[in-house]
Amino acid sequence: MKQFDDFSAQTLYCPNCKQANPVRKHLLLVLPNGNIYDYRCAKCGKSLGTQIDTNSGPNPDFH
Ligand SMILES: [Zn+2]
């Protein structure tokens, strides 16, 4: 889906690089009510956080 490309294009602050970098989204766990994704720095690969995407709607609750 196209919208997931846009999702992975967002940036997060990376303490390792000491700057905001684009993040890559990796599927971490599959749950009955959604998937847990690991967001990693696109430059150094450090994990910057996880996000649960529920399957309940077209727009994941991501801020
Ligand atoms: Zn980094």
N, CA, C, O and the ligand as a Tripos MOL2 file, in Angstrom:
@<TRIPOS>MOLECULE
protein
  253   251    64     0     0
PROTEIN
NO_CHARGES

@<TRIPOS>ATOM
      1 N           0.8300   -1.2050    0.0000 N.3       1 MET1
      2 CA          0.0000    0.0000    0.0000 C.3       1 MET1
      3 C           0.8650    1.2550    0.0000 C.2       1 MET1
      4 O           1.8940    1.3220    0.6720 O.2       1 MET1
      5 N           0.4320    2.2300   -0.7550 N.am      2 LYS2
      6 CA          1.2070    3.4550   -0.8770 C.3       2 LYS2
      7 C           1.3550    4.1910    0.4530 C.2       2 LYS2
      8 O           2.4100    4.7570    0.7380 O.2       2 LYS2
      9 N           0.3070    4.1820    1.2550 N.am      3 GLN3
     10 CA          0.3220    4.9770    2.4730 C.3       3 GLN3
     11 C           1.4250    4.5410    3.4340 C.2       3 GLN3
     12 O           1.8770    5.3400    4.2530 O.2       3 GLN3
     13 N           1.8610    3.2940    3.3460 N.am      4 PHE4
     14 CA          2.8980    2.8190    4.2300 C.3       4 PHE4
     15 C           4.2630    3.3570    3.8240 C.2       4 PHE4
     16 O           5.1670    3.4780    4.6510 O.2       4 PHE4
     17 N           4.4000    3.6780    2.5380 N.am      5 ASP5
     18 CA          5.6380    4.3170    2.1090 C.3       5 ASP5
     19 C           5.7690    5.6790    2.7630 C.2       5 ASP5
     20 O           6.8430    6.0580    3.2290 O.2       5 ASP5
     21 N           4.6720    6.4030    2.7940 N.am      6 ASP6
     22 CA          4.6760    7.7110    3.4290 C.3       6 ASP6
     23 C           4.9390    7.5880    4.9330 C.2       6 ASP6
     24 O           5.5940    8.4380    5.5360 O.2       6 ASP6
     25 N           4.4240    6.5350    5.5060 N.am      7 PHE7
     26 CA          4.6000    6.2900    6.9240 C.3       7 PHE7
     27 C           6.0680    6.1550    7.2860 C.2       7 PHE7
     28 O           6.5400    6.7510    8.2550 O.2       7 PHE7
     29 N           6.7740    5.3770    6.5070 N.am      8 SER8
     30 CA          8.1720    5.1060    6.8220 C.3       8 SER8
     31 C           9.0700    6.2850    6.4810 C.2       8 SER8
     32 O          10.2600    6.2770    6.7990 O.2       8 SER8
     33 N           8.4990    7.3050    5.8300 N.am      9 ALA9
     34 CA          9.3110    8.4460    5.4050 C.3       9 ALA9
     35 C           9.4280    9.4910    6.5040 C.2       9 ALA9
     36 O          10.1270   10.4910    6.3370 O.2       9 ALA9
     37 N           8.7550    9.2700    7.6170 N.am     10 GLN10
     38 CA          8.8220   10.2640    8.6750 C.3      10 GLN10
     39 C          10.1680   10.2060    9.4040 C.2      10 GLN10
     40 O          10.9200    9.2390    9.2770 O.2      10 GLN10
     41 N          10.4440   11.2420   10.1540 N.am     11 THR11
     42 CA         11.7200   11.3090   10.8540 C.3      11 THR11
     43 C          11.5180   11.2820   12.3640 C.2      11 THR11
     44 O          10.5020   11.7410   12.8850 O.2      11 THR11
     45 N          12.5030   10.7360   13.0430 N.am     12 LEU12
     46 CA         12.5350   10.7370   14.5010 C.3      12 LEU12
     47 C          13.9380   11.1440   14.9390 C.2      12 LEU12
     48 O          14.9120   10.9540   14.2110 O.2      12 LEU12
     49 N          14.0220   11.7030   16.1370 N.am     13 TYR13
     50 CA         15.3330   12.0740   16.6430 C.3      13 TYR13
     51 C          16.1140   10.8260   17.0410 C.2      13 TYR13
     52 O          15.6230    9.9780   17.7860 O.2      13 TYR13
     53 N          17.3300   10.7340   16.5340 N.am     14 CYS14
     54 CA         18.1830    9.6040   16.8610 C.3      14 CYS14
     55 C          19.2850   10.0690   17.8050 C.2      14 CYS14
     56 O          20.0990   10.9080   17.4190 O.2      14 CYS14
     57 N          19.3370    9.5500   19.0320 N.am     15 PRO15
     58 CA         20.3800    9.9490   19.9840 C.3      15 PRO15
     59 C          21.7640    9.4760   19.5610 C.2      15 PRO15
     60 O          22.7840   10.0190   19.9850 O.2      15 PRO15
     61 N          21.7740    8.4740   18.7350 N.am     16 ASN16
     62 CA         23.0540    7.9470   18.2580 C.3      16 ASN16
     63 C          23.6810    8.8910   17.2240 C.2      16 ASN16
     64 O          24.8820    9.1580   17.2640 O.2      16 ASN16
     65 N          22.8680    9.3840   16.3150 N.am     17 CYS17
     66 CA         23.3280   10.3140   15.2820 C.3      17 CYS17
     67 C          23.2300   11.7630   15.7580 C.2      17 CYS17
     68 O          23.7840   12.6700   15.1370 O.2      17 CYS17
     69 N          22.5070   11.9690   16.8830 N.am     18 LYS18
     70 CA         22.3090   13.3110   17.4240 C.3      18 LYS18
     71 C          21.6090   14.2330   16.4370 C.2      18 LYS18
     72 O          21.9060   15.4260   16.3730 O.2      18 LYS18
     73 N          20.6930   13.6850   15.6810 N.am     19 GLN19
     74 CA         19.8820   14.4780   14.7650 C.3      19 GLN19
     75 C          18.6460   13.6830   14.3780 C.2      19 GLN19
     76 O          18.5770   12.4710   14.5830 O.2      19 GLN19
     77 N          17.6830   14.3810   13.8200 N.am     20 ALA20
     78 CA         16.4790   13.6990   13.3520 C.3      20 ALA20
     79 C          16.7730   13.0490   12.0050 C.2      20 ALA20
     80 O          17.2400   13.7000   11.0700 O.2      20 ALA20
     81 N          16.4930   11.7710   11.9270 N.am     21 ASN21
     82 CA         16.7370   11.0330   10.7030 C.3      21 ASN21
     83 C          15.4670   10.3230   10.2530 C.2      21 ASN21
     84 O          14.5650   10.0720   11.0520 O.2      21 ASN21
     85 N          15.4090   10.0100    8.9880 N.am     22 PRO22
     86 CA         14.2980    9.1690    8.5250 C.3      22 PRO22
     87 C          14.3440    7.8270    9.2400 C.2      22 PRO22
     88 O          15.4170    7.3360    9.5910 O.2      22 PRO22
     89 N          13.1940    7.2490    9.4490 N.am     23 VAL23
     90 CA         13.1440    5.9610   10.1290 C.3      23 VAL23
     91 C          12.6320    4.8850    9.1840 C.2      23 VAL23
     92 O          11.8730    5.1490    8.2520 O.2      23 VAL23
     93 N          13.0670    3.6830    9.4520 N.am     24 ARG24
     94 CA         12.5660    2.5340    8.7080 C.3      24 ARG24
     95 C          11.7010    1.7010    9.6400 C.2      24 ARG24
     96 O          11.9820    1.5470   10.8290 O.2      24 ARG24
     97 N          10.6470    1.1770    9.0560 N.am     25 LYS25
     98 CA          9.6540    0.4550    9.8350 C.3      25 LYS25
     99 C           9.8550   -1.0430    9.6580 C.2      25 LYS25
    100 O           9.8170   -1.5590    8.5410 O.2      25 LYS25
    101 N          10.0700   -1.7330   10.7710 N.am     26 HIS26
    102 CA         10.2560   -3.1750   10.7140 C.3      26 HIS26
    103 C           9.1540   -3.8580   11.5030 C.2      26 HIS26
    104 O           8.8490   -3.4700   12.6300 O.2      26 HIS26
    105 N           8.5690   -4.8660   10.9090 N.am     27 LEU27
    106 CA          7.5500   -5.6340   11.6160 C.3      27 LEU27
    107 C           8.2110   -6.4500   12.7220 C.2      27 LEU27
    108 O           9.1060   -7.2580   12.4710 O.2      27 LEU27
    109 N           7.7450   -6.2180   13.9640 N.am     28 LEU28
    110 CA          8.3790   -6.8510   15.1190 C.3      28 LEU28
    111 C           7.5620   -8.0360   15.6250 C.2      28 LEU28
    112 O           8.0810   -9.1340   15.8310 O.2      28 LEU28
    113 N           6.2720   -7.7820   15.8190 N.am     29 LEU29
    114 CA          5.3960   -8.8190   16.3550 C.3      29 LEU29
    115 C           4.0310   -8.7200   15.7030 C.2      29 LEU29
    116 O           3.5590   -7.6260   15.3930 O.2      29 LEU29
    117 N           3.4080   -9.8490   15.5000 N.am     30 VAL30
    118 CA          2.0410   -9.8660   14.9870 C.3      30 VAL30
    119 C           1.1090  -10.2570   16.1240 C.2      30 VAL30
    120 O           1.2250  -11.3380   16.7010 O.2      30 VAL30
    121 N           0.1990   -9.3700   16.4290 N.am     31 LEU31
    122 CA         -0.7550   -9.6010   17.5070 C.3      31 LEU31
    123 C          -2.1520   -9.7860   16.9280 C.2      31 LEU31
    124 O          -2.4150   -9.4000   15.7890 O.2      31 LEU31
    125 N          -3.0480  -10.3810   17.7180 N.am     32 PRO32
    126 CA         -4.4260  -10.5790   17.2400 C.3      32 PRO32
    127 C          -5.1080   -9.2610   16.8820 C.2      32 PRO32
    128 O          -5.9350   -9.2170   15.9700 O.2      32 PRO32
    129 N          -4.7650   -8.1860   17.5960 N.am     33 ASN33
    130 CA         -5.4510   -6.9090   17.3520 C.3      33 ASN33
    131 C          -4.5980   -5.9210   16.5710 C.2      33 ASN33
    132 O          -4.9690   -4.7550   16.4340 O.2      33 ASN33
    133 N          -3.4780   -6.3660   16.0680 N.am     34 GLY34
    134 CA         -2.6410   -5.4480   15.3130 C.3      34 GLY34
    135 C          -1.2030   -5.9240   15.2640 C.2      34 GLY34
    136 O          -0.8750   -6.9990   15.7680 O.2      34 GLY34
    137 N          -0.3580   -5.1270   14.6610 N.am     35 ASN35
    138 CA          1.0490   -5.4760   14.5470 C.3      35 ASN35
    139 C           1.9060   -4.4740   15.3060 C.2      35 ASN35
    140 O           1.5900   -3.2850   15.3560 O.2      35 ASN35
    141 N           2.9970   -4.9630   15.8980 N.am     36 ILE36
    142 CA          3.9580   -4.0700   16.5240 C.3      36 ILE36
    143 C           5.1060   -3.8490   15.5500 C.2      36 ILE36
    144 O           5.7090   -4.7940   15.0420 O.2      36 ILE36
    145 N           5.3880   -2.5810   15.3070 N.am     37 TYR37
    146 CA          6.4680   -2.2320   14.4020 C.3      37 TYR37
    147 C           7.6010   -1.5720   15.1670 C.2      37 TYR37
    148 O           7.3810   -0.8170   16.1140 O.2      37 TYR37
    149 N           8.7960   -1.8710   14.7430 N.am     38 ASP38
    150 CA          9.9850   -1.2790   15.3140 C.3      38 ASP38
    151 C          10.4700   -0.1970   14.3560 C.2      38 ASP38
    152 O          10.6610   -0.4470   13.1660 O.2      38 ASP38
    153 N          10.6660    0.9960   14.8830 N.am     39 TYR39
    154 CA         11.1560    2.0960   14.0470 C.3      39 TYR39
    155 C          12.6380    2.2760   14.2880 C.2      39 TYR39
    156 O          13.0730    2.5180   15.4140 O.2      39 TYR39
    157 N          13.4100    2.1560   13.2200 N.am     40 ARG40
    158 CA         14.8590    2.2350   13.3470 C.3      40 ARG40
    159 C          15.4090    3.3630   12.4980 C.2      40 ARG40
    160 O          14.8990    3.6550   11.4160 O.2      40 ARG40
    161 N          16.4450    3.9860   13.0000 N.am     41 CYS41
    162 CA         17.1420    5.0380   12.2760 C.3      41 CYS41
    163 C          17.6190    4.4990   10.9290 C.2      41 CYS41
    164 O          18.2390    3.4380   10.8580 O.2      41 CYS41
    165 N          17.3190    5.2470    9.8550 N.am     42 ALA42
    166 CA         17.6830    4.7840    8.5200 C.3      42 ALA42
    167 C          19.1880    4.8570    8.2930 C.2      42 ALA42
    168 O          19.7110    4.2280    7.3740 O.2      42 ALA42
    169 N          19.8810    5.6190    9.1250 N.am     43 LYS43
    170 CA         21.3220    5.7860    8.9200 C.3      43 LYS43
    171 C          22.1500    4.7930    9.7310 C.2      43 LYS43
    172 O          23.0560    4.1520    9.1980 O.2      43 LYS43
    173 N          21.8360    4.6650   11.0300 N.am     44 CYS44
    174 CA         22.6620    3.7990   11.8700 C.3      44 CYS44
    175 C          21.9500    2.5230   12.2860 C.2      44 CYS44
    176 O          22.5840    1.5880   12.7740 O.2      44 CYS44
    177 N          20.6320    2.4780   12.0950 N.am     45 GLY45
    178 CA         19.8930    1.2680   12.4030 C.3      45 GLY45
    179 C          19.4670    1.1390   13.8460 C.2      45 GLY45
    180 O          18.9060    0.1130   14.2320 O.2      45 GLY45
    181 N          19.7180    2.1550   14.6550 N.am     46 LYS46
    182 CA         19.3190    2.1040   16.0640 C.3      46 LYS46
    183 C          17.8060    2.1110   16.1890 C.2      46 LYS46
    184 O          17.1200    2.8470   15.4800 O.2      46 LYS46
    185 N          17.2900    1.2910   17.0910 N.am     47 SER47
    186 CA         15.8560    1.2660   17.3280 C.3      47 SER47
    187 C          15.4360    2.5190   18.0730 C.2      47 SER47
    188 O          15.9650    2.8160   19.1440 O.2      47 SER47
    189 N          14.4870    3.2540   17.5100 N.am     48 LEU48
    190 CA         14.0540    4.5220   18.0940 C.3      48 LEU48
    191 C          12.6910    4.4180   18.7550 C.2      48 LEU48
    192 O          12.2000    5.3900   19.3280 O.2      48 LEU48
    193 N          12.0910    3.2660   18.6810 N.am     49 GLY49
    194 CA         10.7960    3.1100   19.3290 C.3      49 GLY49
    195 C           9.9310    2.1130   18.5950 C.2      49 GLY49
    196 O          10.2180    1.7180   17.4650 O.2      49 GLY49
    197 N           8.8660    1.7140   19.2650 N.am     50 THR50
    198 CA          7.9380    0.7770   18.6550 C.3      50 THR50
    199 C           6.5630    1.4070   18.5690 C.2      50 THR50
    200 O           6.2280    2.3180   19.3260 O.2      50 THR50
    201 N           5.7880    0.9160   17.6500 N.am     51 GLN51
    202 CA          4.4530    1.4420   17.4410 C.3      51 GLN51
    203 C           3.5130    0.2940   17.1340 C.2      51 GLN51
    204 O           3.8300   -0.5920   16.3410 O.2      51 GLN51
    205 N           2.3580    0.3220   17.7700 N.am     52 ILE52
    206 CA          1.3600   -0.7050   17.4850 C.3      52 ILE52
    207 C           0.3900   -0.1890   16.4380 C.2      52 ILE52
    208 O          -0.2470    0.8490   16.6210 O.2      52 ILE52
    209 N           0.2850   -0.9090   15.3590 N.am     53 ASP53
    210 CA         -0.7080   -0.5910   14.3380 C.3      53 ASP53
    211 C          -1.8780   -1.5470   14.5000 C.2      53 ASP53
    212 O          -1.7480   -2.7530   14.2900 O.2      53 ASP53
    213 N          -3.0090   -0.9970   14.8720 N.am     54 THR54
    214 CA         -4.1870   -1.8530   14.9800 C.3      54 THR54
    215 C          -4.8440   -1.9810   13.6190 C.2      54 THR54
    216 O          -4.6630   -1.1480   12.7310 O.2      54 THR54
    217 N          -5.5940   -3.0260   13.4870 N.am     55 ASN55
    218 CA         -6.2690   -3.2730   12.2180 C.3      55 ASN55
    219 C          -7.6790   -2.7020   12.2050 C.2      55 ASN55
    220 O          -8.4820   -3.0140   11.3260 O.2      55 ASN55
    221 N          -7.9710   -1.8540   13.2010 N.am     56 SER56
    222 CA         -9.3420   -1.4070   13.3730 C.3      56 SER56
    223 C          -9.7570   -0.3360   12.3820 C.2      56 SER56
    224 O         -10.9520   -0.1450   12.1550 O.2      56 SER56
    225 N          -8.8030    0.3700   11.7830 N.am     57 GLY57
    226 CA         -9.1840    1.4480   10.8870 C.3      57 GLY57
    227 C          -8.1130    1.7230    9.8550 C.2      57 GLY57
    228 O          -7.0120    1.1770    9.9290 O.2      57 GLY57
    229 N          -8.4360    2.5680    8.8950 N.am     58 PRO58
    230 CA         -7.4950    2.8840    7.8230 C.3      58 PRO58
    231 C          -6.3510    3.7740    8.2910 C.2      58 PRO58
    232 O          -5.2860    3.7700    7.6740 O.2      58 PRO58
    233 N          -6.5430    4.5380    9.3690 N.am     59 ASN59
    234 CA         -5.5200    5.4500    9.8490 C.3      59 ASN59
    235 C          -4.9650    4.9870   11.1910 C.2      59 ASN59
    236 O          -5.6400    5.1120   12.2130 O.2      59 ASN59
    237 N          -3.7500    4.4580   11.2030 N.am     60 PRO60
    238 CA         -3.1350    4.0410   12.4690 C.3      60 PRO60
    239 C          -2.9820    5.2280   13.4160 C.2      60 PRO60
    240 O          -2.7820    6.3600   12.9760 O.2      60 PRO60
    241 N          -3.0770    4.9680   14.6960 N.am     61 ASP61
    242 CA         -2.9900    6.0420   15.6890 C.3      61 ASP61
    243 C          -1.5320    6.3880   15.9280 C.2      61 ASP61
    244 O          -0.9160    5.9260   16.8880 O.2      61 ASP61
    245 N          -0.9970    7.2030   15.0460 N.am     62 PHE62
    246 CA          0.4090    7.5500   15.1360 C.3      62 PHE62
    247 C           0.5520    9.0630   15.1130 C.2      62 PHE62
    248 O           0.0080    9.7410   14.2420 O.2      62 PHE62
    249 N           1.2860    9.5740   16.0770 N.am     63 HIS63
    250 CA          1.4420   11.0290   16.1400 C.3      63 HIS63
    251 C           2.8990   11.4120   16.0530 C.2      63 HIS63
    252 O           3.2300   12.5970   16.0890 O.2      63 HIS63
    253 ZN         20.9800    7.0490   13.9040 Zn       64 ZN64
@<TRIPOS>BOND
     1     1     2 1
     2     2     3 1
     3     3     4 2
     4     3     5 am
     5     5     6 1
     6     6     7 1
     7     7     8 2
     8     7     9 am
     9     9    10 1
    10    10    11 1
    11    11    12 2
    12    11    13 am
    13    13    14 1
    14    14    15 1
    15    15    16 2
    16    15    17 am
    17    17    18 1
    18    18    19 1
    19    19    20 2
    20    19    21 am
    21    21    22 1
    22    22    23 1
    23    23    24 2
    24    23    25 am
    25    25    26 1
    26    26    27 1
    27    27    28 2
    28    27    29 am
    29    29    30 1
    30    30    31 1
    31    31    32 2
    32    31    33 am
    33    33    34 1
    34    34    35 1
    35    35    36 2
    36    35    37 am
    37    37    38 1
    38    38    39 1
    39    39    40 2
    40    39    41 am
    41    41    42 1
    42    42    43 1
    43    43    44 2
    44    43    45 am
    45    45    46 1
    46    46    47 1
    47    47    48 2
    48    47    49 am
    49    49    50 1
    50    50    51 1
    51    51    52 2
    52    51    53 am
    53    53    54 1
    54    54    55 1
    55    55    56 2
    56    55    57 am
    57    57    58 1
    58    58    59 1
    59    59    60 2
    60    59    61 am
    61    61    62 1
    62    62    63 1
    63    63    64 2
    64    63    65 am
    65    65    66 1
    66    66    67 1
    67    67    68 2
    68    67    69 am
    69    69    70 1
    70    70    71 1
    71    71    72 2
    72    71    73 am
    73    73    74 1
    74    74    75 1
    75    75    76 2
    76    75    77 am
    77    77    78 1
    78    78    79 1
    79    79    80 2
    80    79    81 am
    81    81    82 1
    82    82    83 1
    83    83    84 2
    84    83    85 am
    85    85    86 1
    86    86    87 1
    87    87    88 2
    88    87    89 am
    89    89    90 1
    90    90    91 1
    91    91    92 2
    92    91    93 am
    93    93    94 1
    94    94    95 1
    95    95    96 2
    96    95    97 am
    97    97    98 1
    98    98    99 1
    99    99   100 2
   100    99   101 am
   101   101   102 1
   102   102   103 1
   103   103   104 2
   104   103   105 am
   105   105   106 1
   106   106   107 1
   107   107   108 2
   108   107   109 am
   109   109   110 1
   110   110   111 1
   111   111   112 2
   112   111   113 am
   113   113   114 1
   114   114   115 1
   115   115   116 2
   116   115   117 am
   117   117   118 1
   118   118   119 1
   119   119   120 2
   120   119   121 am
   121   121   122 1
   122   122   123 1
   123   123   124 2
   124   123   125 am
   125   125   126 1
   126   126   127 1
   127   127   128 2
   128   127   129 am
   129   129   130 1
   130   130   131 1
   131   131   132 2
   132   131   133 am
   133   133   134 1
   134   134   135 1
   135   135   136 2
   136   135   137 am
   137   137   138 1
   138   138   139 1
   139   139   140 2
   140   139   141 am
   141   141   142 1
   142   142   143 1
   143   143   144 2
   144   143   145 am
   145   145   146 1
   146   146   147 1
   147   147   148 2
   148   147   149 am
   149   149   150 1
   150   150   151 1
   151   151   152 2
   152   151   153 am
   153   153   154 1
   154   154   155 1
   155   155   156 2
   156   155   157 am
   157   157   158 1
   158   158   159 1
   159   159   160 2
   160   159   161 am
   161   161   162 1
   162   162   163 1
   163   163   164 2
   164   163   165 am
   165   165   166 1
   166   166   167 1
   167   167   168 2
   168   167   169 am
   169   169   170 1
   170   170   171 1
   171   171   172 2
   172   171   173 am
   173   173   174 1
   174   174   175 1
   175   175   176 2
   176   175   177 am
   177   177   178 1
   178   178   179 1
   179   179   180 2
   180   179   181 am
   181   181   182 1
   182   182   183 1
   183   183   184 2
   184   183   185 am
   185   185   186 1
   186   186   187 1
   187   187   188 2
   188   187   189 am
   189   189   190 1
   190   190   191 1
   191   191   192 2
   192   191   193 am
   193   193   194 1
   194   194   195 1
   195   195   196 2
   196   195   197 am
   197   197   198 1
   198   198   199 1
   199   199   200 2
   200   199   201 am
   201   201   202 1
   202   202   203 1
   203   203   204 2
   204   203   205 am
   205   205   206 1
   206   206   207 1
   207   207   208 2
   208   207   209 am
   209   209   210 1
   210   210   211 1
   211   211   212 2
   212   211   213 am
   213   213   214 1
   214   214   215 1
   215   215   216 2
   216   215   217 am
   217   217   218 1
   218   218   219 1
   219   219   220 2
   220   219   221 am
   221   221   222 1
   222   222   223 1
   223   223   224 2
   224   223   225 am
   225   225   226 1
   226   226   227 1
   227   227   228 2
   228   227   229 am
   229   229   230 1
   230   230   231 1
   231   231   232 2
   232   231   233 am
   233   233   234 1
   234   234   235 1
   235   235   236 2
   236   235   237 am
   237   237   238 1
   238   238   239 1
   239   239   240 2
   240   239   241 am
   241   241   242 1
   242   242   243 1
   243   243   244 2
   244   243   245 am
   245   245   246 1
   246   246   247 1
   247   247   248 2
   248   247   249 am
   249   249   250 1
   250   250   251 1
   251   251   252 2
@<TRIPOS>SUBSTRUCTURE
     1 MET1         2 RESIDUE 1 A MET
     2 LYS2         6 RESIDUE 1 A LYS
     3 GLN3        10 RESIDUE 1 A GLN
     4 PHE4        14 RESIDUE 1 A PHE
     5 ASP5        18 RESIDUE 1 A ASP
     6 ASP6        22 RESIDUE 1 A ASP
     7 PHE7        26 RESIDUE 1 A PHE
     8 SER8        30 RESIDUE 1 A SER
     9 ALA9        34 RESIDUE 1 A ALA
    10 GLN10       38 RESIDUE 1 A GLN
    11 THR11       42 RESIDUE 1 A THR
    12 LEU12       46 RESIDUE 1 A LEU
    13 TYR13       50 RESIDUE 1 A TYR
    14 CYS14       54 RESIDUE 1 A CYS
    15 PRO15       58 RESIDUE 1 A PRO
    16 ASN16       62 RESIDUE 1 A ASN
    17 CYS17       66 RESIDUE 1 A CYS
    18 LYS18       70 RESIDUE 1 A LYS
    19 GLN19       74 RESIDUE 1 A GLN
    20 ALA20       78 RESIDUE 1 A ALA
    21 ASN21       82 RESIDUE 1 A ASN
    22 PRO22       86 RESIDUE 1 A PRO
    23 VAL23       90 RESIDUE 1 A VAL
    24 ARG24       94 RESIDUE 1 A ARG
    25 LYS25       98 RESIDUE 1 A LYS
    26 HIS26      102 RESIDUE 1 A HIS
    27 LEU27      106 RESIDUE 1 A LEU
    28 LEU28      110 RESIDUE 1 A LEU
    29 LEU29      114 RESIDUE 1 A LEU
    30 VAL30      118 RESIDUE 1 A VAL
    31 LEU31      122 RESIDUE 1 A LEU
    32 PRO32      126 RESIDUE 1 A PRO
    33 ASN33      130 RESIDUE 1 A ASN
    34 GLY34      134 RESIDUE 1 A GLY
    35 ASN35      138 RESIDUE 1 A ASN
    36 ILE36      142 RESIDUE 1 A ILE
    37 TYR37      146 RESIDUE 1 A TYR
    38 ASP38      150 RESIDUE 1 A ASP
    39 TYR39      154 RESIDUE 1 A TYR
    40 ARG40      158 RESIDUE 1 A ARG
    41 CYS41      162 RESIDUE 1 A CYS
    42 ALA42      166 RESIDUE 1 A ALA
    43 LYS43      170 RESIDUE 1 A LYS
    44 CYS44      174 RESIDUE 1 A CYS
    45 GLY45      178 RESIDUE 1 A GLY
    46 LYS46      182 RESIDUE 1 A LYS
    47 SER47      186 RESIDUE 1 A SER
    48 LEU48      190 RESIDUE 1 A LEU
    49 GLY49      194 RESIDUE 1 A GLY
    50 THR50      198 RESIDUE 1 A THR
    51 GLN51      202 RESIDUE 1 A GLN
    52 ILE52      206 RESIDUE 1 A ILE
    53 ASP53      210 RESIDUE 1 A ASP
    54 THR54      214 RESIDUE 1 A THR
    55 ASN55      218 RESIDUE 1 A ASN
    56 SER56      222 RESIDUE 1 A SER
    57 GLY57      226 RESIDUE 1 A GLY
    58 PRO58      230 RESIDUE 1 A PRO
    59 ASN59      234 RESIDUE 1 A ASN
    60 PRO60      238 RESIDUE 1 A PRO
    61 ASP61      242 RESIDUE 1 A ASP
    62 PHE62      246 RESIDUE 1 A PHE
    63 HIS63      250 RESIDUE 1 A HIS
    64 ZN64       253 GROUP 0 **** ****
